[in-house]
C-alpha cells in the first residue's frame, strides 16, 4: 500500500489507541489479537483503528493461516520525520521573534 500524505499520517496517529498500536509494532509484527490486548475495546473496534492506520500507509497486513499479521511500514513515519526536520530547520534559521515584555503589575 502506498504511503498517504502527511495529513493522513498525522490524523492516524492523533488517536492514543492508534499511537499505542504504532509503538507496539515498532517492536515487531503482531496479530490482530495481540494488538487488541493493548486497549480495553472490542476486536471490531481495534480492527477499525487498524484500518485507519492501513489507509495512512502506517502498517501492512499479511494473512498467514487464520491469523492477520500486522507490521509497521516505516515509509509513512519517514514522511512525518522529514516534515519535522524541515520545519525545525526553518525555525532554527528564522530570526528570533522579540516580543515586548509585559509590564510588571503593581501590587496594591
N, C-alpha and C positions, 0 to 999 in steps of 0.2 A: 504494500500500500504506500502511496506517495505521502510525503510529509505535507501537512496542511500549513497554512500561513501562520504567522506569529500570533495573530488574534485568536485563532482556533486553539493553538497550543496553550496560550495563556488562559483562555477560558476553561480549557480542560483541567488545568492544574489549579484553578481558582477554588475548587472544592476540596475540602480537607480529606474526604474519603479517597478521592482520586489521587491526591498527593501521596497518601499513605500507600496506595497501590503502586505508584511510580517508585516510591522509595523502597518498597519491598522487592519490586522487580529489578532494582539496581543491584541486588544481591544474587540474582539469577532467576531463571524461569520458575513459574508456579502454575498450578492448576487453578481452575475457577474455584474449586472447593477451598483450596489453601488461601486464596485471596478473600473468600467470603469470611474467613476466620478473623480478618482484620477489623471488621466492624459488625456491630450487632444489628444486622439487617438481613432481609431475605435474599436468597440466591438470585431471584429475578431483579432485585434492586441492585445487587453487585453487578449483574450482567449489564444493566443499563449504564453503570459507571464505566464498565469495560468498553462498551460500545462507543461512548464519548471519547475515551482515550484512543480507541482504534481509529475513529474518524479524524482525530487530530494527528494521527500518524505516530503516536507515542508508544504503541505496543503492537506486536504481531502475535497472531494466534495460529497454532498448529494443532491439528487433531491427530491424536495417537490412540487408537482403540476407542475406549469410552471417555477418554479424558481430553480436555482442551488445555493445551499448554500455552501460557502467555509469556512473552519476553519483551523486554524494553527495546525500543528502536531508538538508538542514540542520535540519529539524524534530526529528529524533532527537537531534542534537547539542545542540539548544536545551533538551531535557529534562535532559540532564546539566548543562549550563551553569546552568539555573535551580536545580537541586538544589544545585550547588556554591555558587552565590551566596547562596541561603537559608541553607545550613549555615554559610557564612562569616559571614554577618550575625549569626546566633545566637551563634556562637563569639565574635565581637567584642563583643557586648552582654553576655555572661556575665561574672560577676566572675572575676578570675584565681584559679586554684586554687593556694593556697600550701601546699606540702608541707614538712614539717620537713626541714632539711638533715641529710644523713648525717654521723655523727660522723667526724672525721678518724681514720684508722688510725695508731696509734703505730708508729713504726719500732723494730725491735728493737735 
